[in-house]
């Protein structure tokens, strides 16, 4: 996941775990969201999942220097 010889900070792990959790929550809402959010649950689940993917990407690219 992270490149070799690059120090990994604890907040990068925190962002990564939060992103994975959001992705799993989005998948859970896709499967059983109708009982929780009524009929229109797929849009909310997609937004939650995409937000999780964004957090995962942010955790991976936070420590890099811009050229």
Buried (B, 14 or more C-beta within 10 A) or exposed (E): EEEEEEEEEEEBEEBBEBBBEBBEBBBBBBEEBEEEBEEEBBEBBEEBBEBBBEBBEBBBEEBEEEE
